[in-house]
């Protein structure tokens, strides 16, 4: 209150107010009679009949009743919260959000404590406290989001490095024969973007000798909003993939924004790929005799880098061997906060729906106000607990770094959703998985629709490209594998997909042709005609029955689902709608 009176609310004023209240309490205790002012003396005599235990429980009960008076008296409607959690998310994902929110609040609370051992101890204590008071955790997190910094994000998101959490992850993780850090040296003289040292981590369930004989690998680009989270923060599912597949997993610890904004981290990921290819895996422990088959995978910001790295590989030319597959998990394909789907993007999605097998009724009752005014997922889920609109804005500003020369409407290395069709037509087998309630889900929907359109126009393979929208979840579900058992099935599904991608033989170099584009002459559409000198080798999906059953029960097979968007939008306006 004092800060608002002064016209400058700040933590400093909050501290002054807390000190003033404590001093006033001290004066009240020391300068007044022991029984208190006259009205309290009668109360004092009354309380003499009760024990200290009864007084304590009674006082706490009265405090709790006062704090929840609005709920007890029905003054606060509970329906919006019911819609937000009971309707929007699955039970398991809701429990995961509860735990992650408590951990975030606990780590935020302890971030200024020194030394580190005391900070780690208190962060665990505060997190336990917030588990019992989830609304206080939400209040704390929402307050932090208003002034979020890269330091705040790293302290919160890198909670997987906490000794207790690392111990729990290690207990549940498979036992790997190889788990090592390797420092790769990049040099401009060798054609790389910069002279730099890049740290990678290799996970492999076999021995060093077996690693040397491998002919395939997963190159993982970990997410973290472009600003945080090293591969160790993702080690739970990376180790699970290494144990499940028997394939070496190589995760890149690229430099993060805002210290290294676009395109520094992206260039490092591309350069690491080039170095692995140039040495035939020798830089990570392979014997270097054969060119390894590579799948590039990434979650969130790592999914963005996966697509952007693929664009750079294609632009480099046919002399650079291509990966055999891409796995992108809830990627951010469009850097920006536009809340409306453009007419051109909507047309691409509608075209794919008409072609089937996507049901046409998914576009019925979509929210909007006419042409060009269809709400996208960033608007429909702008109150998301993981990726609110204010949080997304902070991440994107840090990543772009204030570069005034970037054209966010066309730069397809920043926003892969703008990738030209002649590049998309050369993409290998692609698997994208995103949450139905994720603010970024439209990025995946539109990107997959454009990818299918480009390959169809080029008469390229369409059968292997897959989009799966997981029902009832939002962002960051891979970070919940240790606390939400059903998310382990999702990790297993992705592992099966990786193994299926890498079963295919490596494409011969001659099979990768140059693509050229020629705009249609009528000017009535932005479609392009693509001519490939030779087609890409088909790599159809042949996944296990487990994967097919899981997808049938937990995902939507449509390119786009707009009915849930309508419900979420009406919820924000306080308009009741039918259960979805």
C-alpha positions in Angstrom: 0.0 0.0 0.0 2.8 2.5 0.8 4.3 2.0 -2.6 1.0 2.8 -4.3 0.6 5.9 -2.1 4.0 7.0 -3.2 3.1 6.3 -6.8 6.0 3.9 -7.3 5.1 0.3 -6.3 8.2 -1.8 -6.0 9.8 -4.6 -3.8 11.6 -1.9 -1.9 8.4 -0.3 -0.8 7.0 -3.7 0.1 10.0 -4.3 2.3 9.5 -0.9 4.0 5.9 -1.7 4.6 6.7 -5.1 6.1 9.2 -3.5 8.5 6.7 -0.8 9.5 4.1 -3.5 10.3 6.6 -5.5 12.4 7.6 -2.3 14.3 4.0 -1.4 15.0 3.3 -4.9 16.3 6.4 -4.7 18.5 5.2 -1.4 20.0 1.7 -2.8 20.5 3.1 -5.7 22.5 5.6 -3.8 24.6 3.8 -0.5 25.3 0.3 -1.7 26.1 -1.0 -3.7 29.1 -0.4 -7.4 29.0 -4.2 -8.0 28.8 -4.4 -5.5 26.0 -6.8 -2.4 25.8 -9.9 -2.5 27.9 -12.2 -4.2 25.3 -9.7 -7.1 25.2 -9.5 -7.6 29.0 -12.9 -9.3 29.0 -11.8 -11.5 26.1 -8.7 -12.3 28.1 -10.8 -13.5 31.0 -12.9 -15.6 28.7 -9.9 -17.3 27.1 -8.5 -18.4 30.5 -10.9 -21.3 30.3 -9.1 -22.8 27.2 -5.8 -24.5 26.8 -3.0 -23.0 24.6 -3.7 -25.9 22.1 -7.4 -25.0 21.8 -6.5 -21.3 21.4 -4.0 -22.1 18.6 -6.4 -24.3 16.7 -9.3 -21.9 17.2 -7.2 -18.9 16.0 -6.0 -20.8 12.9 -9.5 -21.9 12.1 -10.8 -18.4 12.4 -8.0 -17.2 10.1 -8.7 -19.8 7.5 -12.5 -19.1 7.6 -11.8 -15.3 7.2 -9.4 -16.0 4.3 -12.0 -18.2 2.5 -15.1 -16.2 3.5 -15.8 -15.3 -0.2 -15.9 -19.0 -1.1 -18.0 -20.0 1.9 -20.5 -17.3 1.2 -20.7 -18.0 -2.5 -19.3 -14.6 -3.5 -16.7 -16.1 -5.9 -17.9 -18.3 -8.7 -16.0 -21.5 -8.9 -17.1 -22.3 -12.5 -14.3 -20.5 -14.3 -11.6 -22.5 -12.4 -13.6 -25.7 -13.1 -13.5 -24.9 -16.8 -9.8 -24.0 -16.7 -8.7 -27.3 -15.1 -11.4 -29.9 -15.1 -12.5 -29.2 -18.6 -9.3 -28.0 -20.3 -6.7 -30.5 -19.1 -6.6 -34.2 -18.3 -6.3 -35.2 -14.7 -2.7 -36.3 -15.0 -1.6 -33.1 -16.7 -3.4 -31.0 -14.1 -1.5 -32.8 -11.4 1.7 -32.2 -13.3 0.9 -28.5 -13.5 0.2 -28.4 -9.7 3.6 -29.9 -8.9 5.5 -27.8 -11.5 3.8 -24.6 -10.3 4.8 -25.3 -6.7 8.4 -26.0 -7.7 8.5 -22.8 -9.8 7.2 -20.7 -6.9 9.6 -22.3 -4.5 12.6 -21.7 -6.7 11.4 -18.1 -7.4 11.1 -17.5 -3.6 14.7 -18.7 -2.9 16.5 -17.3 -5.9 18.3 -14.5 -3.9 19.5 -16.8 -1.1 23.2 -17.3 -0.7 25.2 -19.6 -0.5 24.0 -22.2 -3.1 23.6 -25.1 -0.5 21.3 -22.9 1.5 19.4 -21.8 -1.6 18.9 -25.5 -2.6 17.6 -26.4 0.8 15.2 -23.5 1.1 13.9 -24.0 -2.5 12.9 -27.5 -1.5 11.2 -26.2 1.7 9.3 -23.5 -0.1 8.2 -25.9 -2.8 6.7 -28.2 -0.2 4.9 -25.3 1.3 3.5 -24.3 -2.1 2.3 -27.8 -2.7 -0.2 -27.3 0.2 -1.1 -23.8 -1.0 -1.5 -24.1 -4.8 -3.3 -20.7 -5.2 -0.5 -19.0 -3.4 1.9 -20.6 -5.9 -0.1 -19.3 -8.8 -0.1 -15.8 -7.3 3.7 -16.0 -6.8 4.3 -17.2 -10.4 1.9 -14.6 -11.9 3.7 -11.8 -10.0 7.1 -13.0 -11.2 5.9 -13.1 -14.8 5.3 -9.4 -14.7 9.0 -8.7 -14.3 10.5 -11.9 -15.6 14.2 -11.9 -16.6 16.5 -14.5 -18.1 17.9 -15.1 -14.6 14.5 -15.8 -13.2 13.7 -18.2 -16.0 16.9 -20.1 -15.6 16.5 -20.5 -11.8 13.0 -21.8 -12.3 13.2 -23.9 -15.5 16.5 -25.5 -14.6 15.0 -27.0 -11.4 16.0 -30.4 -12.8 19.6 -29.6 -11.7 18.5 -29.5 -8.1 20.3 -32.3 -6.2 17.1 -33.8 -4.9 15.4 -33.8 -8.3 18.5 -35.1 -10.0 18.6 -38.0 -7.5 15.0 -38.9 -8.3 15.7 -38.7 -12.0 18.7 -41.0 -11.6 16.8 -43.6 -9.6 14.2 -43.9 -12.3 16.5 -43.6 -15.3 17.9 -46.6 -17.2 21.5 -47.6 -16.6 23.6 -46.4 -19.5 27.1 -47.5 -20.4 28.0 -44.1 -21.9 27.0 -40.8 -20.4 29.7 -38.3 -21.3 30.4 -34.6 -22.1 32.3 -33.8 -25.3 33.6 -30.3 -26.2 33.5 -29.8 -30.0 35.7 -27.1 -31.4 34.2 -25.0 -34.3 36.5 -22.9 -36.5 35.6 -20.3 -39.1 38.6 -21.6 -41.1 36.6 -24.9 -41.6 33.6 -23.0 -42.8 31.7 -22.8 -39.5 29.9 -19.6 -38.4 32.3 -18.8 -35.5 35.3 -19.9 -33.5 33.5 -21.5 -30.6 33.5 -24.4 -28.2 30.2 -26.3 -28.1 29.4 -28.8 -25.3 27.4 -31.9 -26.3 26.3 -34.8 -24.1 26.2 -38.3 -25.4 23.8 -40.9 -24.0 24.2 -44.5 -25.0 23.2 -47.8 -23.3 26.2 -49.8 -24.7 29.9 -49.5 -24.2 32.5 -47.2 -25.8 33.5 -50.0 -28.2 29.9 -50.5 -29.2 29.4 -46.8 -29.6 32.3 -46.7 -32.1 30.4 -49.2 -34.4 27.1 -47.4 -34.5 25.7 -46.2 -37.8 22.8 -44.1 -36.6 22.2 -41.4 -34.0 19.7 -38.9 -32.7 20.8 -35.3 -32.7 18.7 -33.6 -30.0 18.3 -29.9 -29.7 16.8 -29.2 -26.3 14.2 -26.6 -25.6 14.0 -23.9 -23.0 12.5 -20.8 -24.6 15.8 -20.0 -26.3 17.1 -18.7 -23.0 17.5 -21.6 -20.6 17.8 -25.3 -20.0 20.9 -27.4 -20.8 20.6 -31.0 -22.0 20.9 -32.1 -18.3 17.5 -30.5 -17.7 16.1 -32.9 -20.3 18.1 -36.0 -19.2 15.1 -37.9 -18.0 13.5 -38.5 -21.4 16.8 -38.4 -23.3 18.1 -41.2 -21.2 14.8 -43.1 -21.6 15.2 -42.8 -25.4 18.8 -44.0 -25.3 17.8 -47.0 -23.1 14.7 -47.8 -25.2 16.1 -47.5 -28.7 19.8 -48.5 -28.2 20.6 -45.5 -30.5 23.2 -42.9 -29.3 21.5 -39.6 -28.3 23.7 -36.5 -28.8 22.3 -33.4 -27.2 23.6 -29.9 -28.0 24.2 -27.3 -25.3 24.0 -24.3 -27.6 24.5 -20.7 -26.4 21.4 -19.1 -25.1 19.7 -15.7 -25.5 19.7 -12.9 -24.5 23.5 -13.0 -24.2 23.6 -14.8 -27.6 20.4 -13.8 -29.5 19.4 -15.1 -33.0 21.1 -16.5 -35.0 24.0 -17.6 -32.7 22.5 -20.7 -31.1 20.9 -21.8 -34.4 24.3 -21.5 -36.2 25.9 -23.6 -33.5 23.3 -26.4 -34.0 23.9 -26.3 -37.7 27.6 -26.3 -37.3 27.5 -29.3 -34.9 25.5 -31.2 -37.5 28.0 -30.3 -40.2 30.9 -31.4 -38.0 29.3 -34.8 -37.2 28.7 -35.4 -40.9 32.2 -34.2 -41.9 33.8 -36.6 -39.4 31.2 -39.4 -40.0 30.5 -39.3 -36.3 34.2 -39.4 -35.3 33.9 -36.3 -33.3 31.5 -38.0 -30.9 33.1 -41.4 -30.7 32.1 -43.3 -33.9 34.8 -45.0 -35.9 34.2 -42.6 -38.8 34.0 -45.3 -41.5 30.4 -44.8 -42.7 28.1 -41.9 -42.8 25.7 -42.3 -39.9 21.9 -42.0 -40.4 20.7 -39.0 -38.4 17.4 -38.0 -37.0 17.2 -34.4 -35.7 14.8 -33.9 -32.7 13.8 -31.0 -30.5 11.1 -29.8 -28.1 9.7 -26.3 -27.9 12.5 -23.9 -28.9 14.5 -27.0 -29.8 11.7 -27.9 -32.2 12.1 -24.4 -33.8 15.8 -25.0 -34.2 15.1 -28.5 -35.7 13.1 -27.0 -38.5 15.5 -24.0 -39.0 18.5 -26.3 -39.0 16.8 -28.4 -41.7 16.2 -25.3 -43.8 19.9 -24.5 -43.5 20.9 -28.0 -44.4 18.8 -27.9 -47.6 20.1 -24.4 -48.5 23.7 -25.6 -48.1 23.2 -27.9 -51.1 23.0 -31.5 -52.0 26.7 -32.1 -51.1 25.7 -32.0 -47.4 24.0 -35.4 -46.4 20.5 -34.9 -45.1 18.9 -36.4 -42.0 16.5 -39.3 -42.5 13.9 -37.8 -40.2 12.7 -34.9 -38.0 10.9 -35.1 -34.7 9.4 -31.9 -33.4 7.6 -31.7 -30.1 5.3 -28.7 -29.4 7.6 -26.4 -31.5 7.3 -22.6 -31.8 7.1 -22.2 -35.6 6.2 -18.5 -35.6 8.0 -16.0 -33.4 5.5 -13.2 -32.7 2.3 -12.5 -30.8 -0.2 -12.1 -33.7 -3.6 -13.4 -32.3 -5.3 -13.9 -35.6 -4.8 -16.5 -38.3 -4.1 -15.0 -41.7 -6.3 -15.7 -44.7 -3.5 -17.5 -46.5 -2.6 -19.8 -43.6 -6.3 -20.6 -43.0 -6.7 -21.4 -46.7 -3.9 -23.9 -46.5 -5.4 -25.7 -43.5 -8.9 -25.7 -45.1 -7.4 -27.2 -48.3 -5.9 -30.1 -46.3 -9.2 -30.7 -44.5 -11.1 -30.8 -47.8 -8.6 -33.3 -49.2 -9.1 -35.6 -46.1 -9.1 -37.7 -44.2 -9.5 -34.7 -41.9 -13.2 -34.3 -40.9 -14.6 -31.1 -42.4 -16.7 -30.3 -39.3 -13.6 -29.2 -37.4 -14.0 -25.7 -38.9 -17.6 -25.3 -37.9 -18.3 -22.6 -35.3 -14.7 -21.4 -35.3 -14.5 -18.1 -33.4 -13.9 -15.0 -35.5 -15.4 -11.9 -37.0 -15.2 -12.5 -40.7 -12.3 -12.8 -43.1 -8.9 -12.7 -41.6 -10.2 -12.5 -38.0 -10.0 -16.2 -36.9 -8.5 -16.5 -33.5 -5.3 -18.5 -33.2 -4.2 -20.7 -30.3 -2.0 -17.9 -28.8 -5.2 -15.9 -28.2 -7.5 -18.8 -27.2 -5.0 -20.0 -24.5 -3.3 -16.7 -23.6 -3.9 -17.5 -19.9 -2.0 -20.8 -20.1 -0.2 -21.7 -16.9 3.0 -22.6 -18.7 3.1 -20.1 -21.7 1.0 -17.1 -20.9 1.1 -14.2 -23.5 3.2 -12.0 -21.3 5.7 -14.9 -20.9 5.8 -15.5 -24.6 6.4 -11.8 -25.2 9.4 -11.8 -22.9 10.9 -14.9 -24.5 10.6 -13.6 -28.0 12.1 -10.2 -27.2 15.1 -11.9 -25.6 15.5 -14.2 -28.5 15.3 -11.6 -31.3 17.6 -9.3 -29.4 16.1 -6.1 -30.7 17.5 -6.5 -34.2 15.6 -4.0 -36.4 16.7 -5.7 -39.6 14.8 -8.9 -39.1 11.6 -9.3 -41.1 9.5 -11.6 -38.9 6.9 -12.0 -41.7 9.4 -13.7 -44.0 12.5 -14.9 -42.3 12.1 -18.6 -42.2 15.1 -19.2 -40.0 13.5 -17.2 -37.2 10.0 -18.5 -38.0 10.0 -21.8 -39.9 6.3 -21.4 -40.6 7.4 -19.0 -43.5 9.6 -21.7 -45.1 9.2 -21.6 -48.9 7.5 -24.5 -50.6 10.6 -25.5 -52.6 12.5 -26.1 -49.3 9.6 -27.8 -47.6 9.2 -30.2 -50.5 12.7 -31.6 -49.7 12.0 -32.3 -46.0 12.6 -35.9 -44.9 10.0 -37.9 -42.9 8.6 -35.5 -40.3 6.7 -36.3 -37.1 5.2 -33.4 -35.1 3.4 -33.8 -31.7 1.8 -31.0 -29.8 -0.7 -30.5 -27.0 -4.3 -29.7 -27.9 -4.5 -26.8 -25.4 -1.0 -25.4 -26.2 -0.8 -21.7 -27.2 1.6 -22.9 -29.9 -0.5 -25.7 -31.3 -1.6 -23.7 -34.4 2.1 -23.3 -35.4 2.3 -27.1 -35.8 -1.1 -27.3 -37.5 -0.3 -24.7 -40.1 3.3 -25.9 -40.6 2.2 -29.4 -41.3 -0.5 -28.2 -43.7 2.1 -26.2 -45.6 4.5 -29.2 -45.6 1.8 -31.5 -47.1 0.9 -28.9 -49.7 4.5 -28.5 -50.8 5.2 -32.2 -51.0 1.9 -32.9 -52.9 2.7 -30.2 -55.4 6.2 -31.7 -55.9 4.8 -35.2 -56.1 7.0 -36.1 -53.1 6.3 -38.6 -50.4 3.3 -37.7 -48.2 2.6 -40.9 -46.4 5.4 -40.6 -43.8 4.6 -37.1 -42.5 2.5 -37.1 -39.3 1.0 -34.6 -37.0 -0.4 -35.8 -33.6 -2.3 -33.5 -31.3 -2.4 -34.9 -27.8 -5.8 -34.4 -26.2 -6.2 -32.4 -23.0 -2.6 -31.2 -22.5 -0.7 -28.0 -23.1 3.0 -27.3 -23.3 6.0 -28.9 -21.6 4.5 -32.3 -21.0 7.9 -33.9 -21.6 9.1 -32.2 -18.4 6.5 -34.2 -16.4 7.7 -37.7 -17.0 9.0 -38.1 -13.5 5.7 -36.9 -11.9 3.0 -37.9 -14.3 3.2 -41.7 -15.1 1.1 -41.4 -18.3 3.6 -39.1 -19.9 6.1 -42.0 -19.9 3.9 -43.7 -22.6 4.3 -40.5 -24.7 8.1 -40.7 -24.4 7.9 -44.4 -25.4 5.8 -43.5 -28.4 8.4 -40.9 -29.5 11.1 -43.5 -29.0 9.3 -46.0 -31.2 9.0 -43.3 -33.9 12.7 -42.6 -33.7 13.6 -46.3 -34.2 11.2 -46.6 -37.1 12.8 -43.5 -38.8 16.3 -44.9 -38.4 15.4 -48.3 -39.8 15.3 -46.9 -43.3 18.5 -47.1 -45.3 20.3 -43.8 -45.8 19.2 -42.0 -49.0 21.8 -42.2 -51.7 23.2 -38.8 -52.5 21.9 -38.9 -56.1 18.3 -39.1 -54.8 18.5 -35.6 -53.3 17.8 -33.2 -56.1 17.7 -29.4 -56.4 14.4 -27.8 -56.2 13.4 -24.8 -58.2 10.2 -22.7 -57.9 8.1 -20.9 -60.4 5.3 -18.7 -59.3 1.9 -19.3 -60.9 1.2 -16.8 -63.5 -2.4 -15.9 -62.6 -1.4 -14.3 -59.3 -4.6 -15.5 -57.7 -2.8 -17.7 -55.2 0.4 -17.9 -53.3 0.9 -21.5 -54.3 4.1 -22.3 -56.1 4.9 -25.0 -58.7 7.8 -27.1 -57.8 9.9 -29.3 -60.0 12.3 -31.8 -58.4 15.1 -33.3 -60.5 14.5 -36.6 -58.5 12.1 -37.6 -55.8 13.1 -38.2 -52.2 13.2 -41.8 -51.0 10.0 -42.9 -49.3 10.2 -43.7 -45.6 6.7 -44.8 -44.6 5.7 -45.4 -41.0 5.8 -48.9 -39.8 5.4 -48.4 -36.1 4.4 -50.9 -33.5 0.8 -51.7 -32.5 1.5 -50.0 -29.1 2.1 -46.7 -30.9 -1.0 -47.0 -33.1 -3.2 -47.8 -30.0 -1.8 -44.9 -28.0 -2.4 -42.5 -30.8 -5.9 -43.7 -31.3 -6.7 -43.2 -27.6 -4.8 -40.0 -26.8 -4.5 -37.9 -29.9 -6.4 -36.2 -32.6 -5.5 -37.2 -36.1 -6.9 -34.0 -37.7 -4.8 -31.2 -39.2 -6.8 -28.7 -37.2 -9.4 -28.8 -34.4 -11.2 -25.5 -33.8 -14.1 -26.5 -31.6 -12.0 -26.6 -28.5 -10.8 -23.1 -29.5 -14.4 -21.8 -29.4 -15.0 -23.2 -25.9 -11.8 -21.7 -24.5 -12.6 -18.3 -26.1 -16.1 -18.2 -24.7 -14.8 -19.2 -21.3 -12.6 -16.2 -21.2 -15.6 -14.0 -21.9 -17.6 -15.7 -19.2 -20.1 -17.2 -21.7 -21.2 -20.7 -20.8 -20.9 -23.3 -23.5 -21.4 -27.1 -23.8 -18.9 -29.5 -22.4 -16.2 -30.4 -24.9 
